[in-house]
Amino acid sequence: MKIRTALLATACAFALSACGGDDASPTADPAATPSTAPAETSPAQTPPATTDAAPGDMAPADTAPADSADAAPQDATASAGGACEVEIEGNDAMQFNTKSITIPSSCDDFTITLVHTGTMPVAAMGHNVVITESGDMQGVNADGMAAGLEQGYVKPDDDRVIAKTELIGGGETSSVTFSTSNLEAGGDYKFFCSFPGHAALMNGSVIVE
């Protein structure tokens, strides 16, 4: 009887041992454990720089338009302010430095000053300024060549000649002042050098305003 009791007790002990899993500590659910990995963060978006000025206030400095009077090229043939005089240069390359002379209608007299900027003597590269009506230029020039160097290549007392300077060589200057009373506004006039062969290159218009 004691042996049987001991066996039953042993059997119960084994049974309890087999059912004792209920007392074990529960295993932590991996899904329930919060992740410790740092969360990925997107790069910060840098807002574009802004200014307080309105678009209309952003005009660059010193953008005012240039004065039209300063920007316009000056007429090389008329003195500023309508002065009744002009200076012309001639050189050893058979050139005047201008192609027109402007005479203001307000001038009773007008003065032309010729400056020879070259170095060659008058017999080799002489220059003068002769003014005629355009239609008379060719005849006056031809008659002047016949008159010769002593006459400055201008026929003496030629009524077709409105005005003329002396024939000069390099480094010399000559001026002539003449009345404008016989000149008509809008008339067709020419100036030229009467030295043989020069008129083809050294000529221009005389404009009476």
Contacts in CASP RR format, 6 or more apart in sequence:
PFRMAT RR
TARGET T0000
AUTHOR 0000-0000-0000
METHOD contacts of the structure
MODEL  1
MKIRTALLATACAFALSACGGDDASPTADPAATPSTAPAETSPAQTPPAT
TDAAPGDMAPADTAPADSADAAPQDATASAGGACEVEIEGNDAMQFNTKS
ITIPSSCDDFTITLVHTGTMPVAAMGHNVVITESGDMQGVNADGMAAGLE
QGYVKPDDDRVIAKTELIGGGETSSVTFSTSNLEAGGDYKFFCSFPGHAA
LMNGSVIVE
51 58 0 8 1.000
74 80 0 8 1.000
75 100 0 8 1.000
75 102 0 8 1.000
76 97 0 8 1.000
76 98 0 8 1.000
77 86 0 8 1.000
77 98 0 8 1.000
77 99 0 8 1.000
77 100 0 8 1.000
77 101 0 8 1.000
77 102 0 8 1.000
77 207 0 8 1.000
78 86 0 8 1.000
78 101 0 8 1.000
78 102 0 8 1.000
78 103 0 8 1.000
78 104 0 8 1.000
79 85 0 8 1.000
79 86 0 8 1.000
82 104 0 8 1.000
82 106 0 8 1.000
82 107 0 8 1.000
84 103 0 8 1.000
84 104 0 8 1.000
84 106 0 8 1.000
84 107 0 8 1.000
84 108 0 8 1.000
84 109 0 8 1.000
84 110 0 8 1.000
84 111 0 8 1.000
85 110 0 8 1.000
85 111 0 8 1.000
85 112 0 8 1.000
85 113 0 8 1.000
86 101 0 8 1.000
86 102 0 8 1.000
86 110 0 8 1.000
86 111 0 8 1.000
86 112 0 8 1.000
86 113 0 8 1.000
87 112 0 8 1.000
87 113 0 8 1.000
87 114 0 8 1.000
87 115 0 8 1.000
88 96 0 8 1.000
88 97 0 8 1.000
88 98 0 8 1.000
88 101 0 8 1.000
88 112 0 8 1.000
88 113 0 8 1.000
88 114 0 8 1.000
88 115 0 8 1.000
88 129 0 8 1.000
89 96 0 8 1.000
89 97 0 8 1.000
89 114 0 8 1.000
89 115 0 8 1.000
89 116 0 8 1.000
89 117 0 8 1.000
90 96 0 8 1.000
90 97 0 8 1.000
90 114 0 8 1.000
90 115 0 8 1.000
90 116 0 8 1.000
90 117 0 8 1.000
90 118 0 8 1.000
90 127 0 8 1.000
90 202 0 8 1.000
91 97 0 8 1.000
91 116 0 8 1.000
91 117 0 8 1.000
91 118 0 8 1.000
92 118 0 8 1.000
92 119 0 8 1.000
92 120 0 8 1.000
92 125 0 8 1.000
92 170 0 8 1.000
94 125 0 8 1.000
94 193 0 8 1.000
94 198 0 8 1.000
94 201 0 8 1.000
94 202 0 8 1.000
95 201 0 8 1.000
95 202 0 8 1.000
96 193 0 8 1.000
96 202 0 8 1.000
96 203 0 8 1.000
96 204 0 8 1.000
98 204 0 8 1.000
99 204 0 8 1.000
99 205 0 8 1.000
100 204 0 8 1.000
100 205 0 8 1.000
100 206 0 8 1.000
100 207 0 8 1.000
101 112 0 8 1.000
101 191 0 8 1.000
101 204 0 8 1.000
101 205 0 8 1.000
101 206 0 8 1.000
101 207 0 8 1.000
102 207 0 8 1.000
102 209 0 8 1.000
103 110 0 8 1.000
103 180 0 8 1.000
103 183 0 8 1.000
103 206 0 8 1.000
103 207 0 8 1.000
103 208 0 8 1.000
103 209 0 8 1.000
104 209 0 8 1.000
105 185 0 8 1.000
105 208 0 8 1.000
105 209 0 8 1.000
107 180 0 8 1.000
108 179 0 8 1.000
108 180 0 8 1.000
108 181 0 8 1.000
109 177 0 8 1.000
109 178 0 8 1.000
109 179 0 8 1.000
109 180 0 8 1.000
110 177 0 8 1.000
110 178 0 8 1.000
110 180 0 8 1.000
111 175 0 8 1.000
111 176 0 8 1.000
111 177 0 8 1.000
112 129 0 8 1.000
112 131 0 8 1.000
112 163 0 8 1.000
112 165 0 8 1.000
112 175 0 8 1.000
112 176 0 8 1.000
112 191 0 8 1.000
113 173 0 8 1.000
113 174 0 8 1.000
113 175 0 8 1.000
114 127 0 8 1.000
114 128 0 8 1.000
114 129 0 8 1.000
114 165 0 8 1.000
114 168 0 8 1.000
114 173 0 8 1.000
114 174 0 8 1.000
114 175 0 8 1.000
115 171 0 8 1.000
115 173 0 8 1.000
116 126 0 8 1.000
116 127 0 8 1.000
116 168 0 8 1.000
116 169 0 8 1.000
116 170 0 8 1.000
116 171 0 8 1.000
116 172 0 8 1.000
116 173 0 8 1.000
117 170 0 8 1.000
117 171 0 8 1.000
118 125 0 8 1.000
118 169 0 8 1.000
118 170 0 8 1.000
118 171 0 8 1.000
119 170 0 8 1.000
119 171 0 8 1.000
120 126 0 8 1.000
120 169 0 8 1.000
120 170 0 8 1.000
121 169 0 8 1.000
121 170 0 8 1.000
122 149 0 8 1.000
122 167 0 8 1.000
122 168 0 8 1.000
122 169 0 8 1.000
122 170 0 8 1.000
122 172 0 8 1.000
123 149 0 8 1.000
125 169 0 8 1.000
125 170 0 8 1.000
125 195 0 8 1.000
126 167 0 8 1.000
126 168 0 8 1.000
126 169 0 8 1.000
126 170 0 8 1.000
126 193 0 8 1.000
126 195 0 8 1.000
126 198 0 8 1.000
127 167 0 8 1.000
127 168 0 8 1.000
127 169 0 8 1.000
127 193 0 8 1.000
127 195 0 8 1.000
127 198 0 8 1.000
127 202 0 8 1.000
128 152 0 8 1.000
128 153 0 8 1.000
128 154 0 8 1.000
128 164 0 8 1.000
128 165 0 8 1.000
128 166 0 8 1.000
128 167 0 8 1.000
128 168 0 8 1.000
128 174 0 8 1.000
128 193 0 8 1.000
128 194 0 8 1.000
128 195 0 8 1.000
129 163 0 8 1.000
129 164 0 8 1.000
129 165 0 8 1.000
129 176 0 8 1.000
129 191 0 8 1.000
129 192 0 8 1.000
129 193 0 8 1.000
130 140 0 8 1.000
130 141 0 8 1.000
130 154 0 8 1.000
130 161 0 8 1.000
130 163 0 8 1.000
130 164 0 8 1.000
130 165 0 8 1.000
130 191 0 8 1.000
130 192 0 8 1.000
130 193 0 8 1.000
130 194 0 8 1.000
131 161 0 8 1.000
131 162 0 8 1.000
131 163 0 8 1.000
131 164 0 8 1.000
131 178 0 8 1.000
131 189 0 8 1.000
131 190 0 8 1.000
131 191 0 8 1.000
131 206 0 8 1.000
132 140 0 8 1.000
132 160 0 8 1.000
132 161 0 8 1.000
132 162 0 8 1.000
132 189 0 8 1.000
132 190 0 8 1.000
132 192 0 8 1.000
133 160 0 8 1.000
133 162 0 8 1.000
133 188 0 8 1.000
133 189 0 8 1.000
133 190 0 8 1.000
134 188 0 8 1.000
134 189 0 8 1.000
134 190 0 8 1.000
135 188 0 8 1.000
135 190 0 8 1.000
136 160 0 8 1.000
137 190 0 8 1.000
137 192 0 8 1.000
137 199 0 8 1.000
137 203 0 8 1.000
139 160 0 8 1.000
140 154 0 8 1.000
140 155 0 8 1.000
140 158 0 8 1.000
140 160 0 8 1.000
140 161 0 8 1.000
140 194 0 8 1.000
141 192 0 8 1.000
141 194 0 8 1.000
141 199 0 8 1.000
143 155 0 8 1.000
143 158 0 8 1.000
144 151 0 8 1.000
144 152 0 8 1.000
144 153 0 8 1.000
144 154 0 8 1.000
144 155 0 8 1.000
144 158 0 8 1.000
144 194 0 8 1.000
145 153 0 8 1.000
145 194 0 8 1.000
145 196 0 8 1.000
146 155 0 8 1.000
147 153 0 8 1.000
147 154 0 8 1.000
147 155 0 8 1.000
147 156 0 8 1.000
149 167 0 8 1.000
152 166 0 8 1.000
152 167 0 8 1.000
152 194 0 8 1.000
153 167 0 8 1.000
153 194 0 8 1.000
153 195 0 8 1.000
153 196 0 8 1.000
154 161 0 8 1.000
154 164 0 8 1.000
154 167 0 8 1.000
154 194 0 8 1.000
155 161 0 8 1.000
162 178 0 8 1.000
162 182 0 8 1.000
162 183 0 8 1.000
162 189 0 8 1.000
163 176 0 8 1.000
163 178 0 8 1.000
164 176 0 8 1.000
164 194 0 8 1.000
165 174 0 8 1.000
165 175 0 8 1.000
165 176 0 8 1.000
166 174 0 8 1.000
167 174 0 8 1.000
167 194 0 8 1.000
167 195 0 8 1.000
168 174 0 8 1.000
180 208 0 8 1.000
183 189 0 8 1.000
183 206 0 8 1.000
183 208 0 8 1.000
184 208 0 8 1.000
185 208 0 8 1.000
185 209 0 8 1.000
186 207 0 8 1.000
186 208 0 8 1.000
186 209 0 8 1.000
187 208 0 8 1.000
189 205 0 8 1.000
189 206 0 8 1.000
189 207 0 8 1.000
189 208 0 8 1.000
190 203 0 8 1.000
190 204 0 8 1.000
190 205 0 8 1.000
190 206 0 8 1.000
191 203 0 8 1.000
191 204 0 8 1.000
191 205 0 8 1.000
191 206 0 8 1.000
192 198 0 8 1.000
192 199 0 8 1.000
192 202 0 8 1.000
192 203 0 8 1.000
192 204 0 8 1.000
193 199 0 8 1.000
193 202 0 8 1.000
193 203 0 8 1.000
END
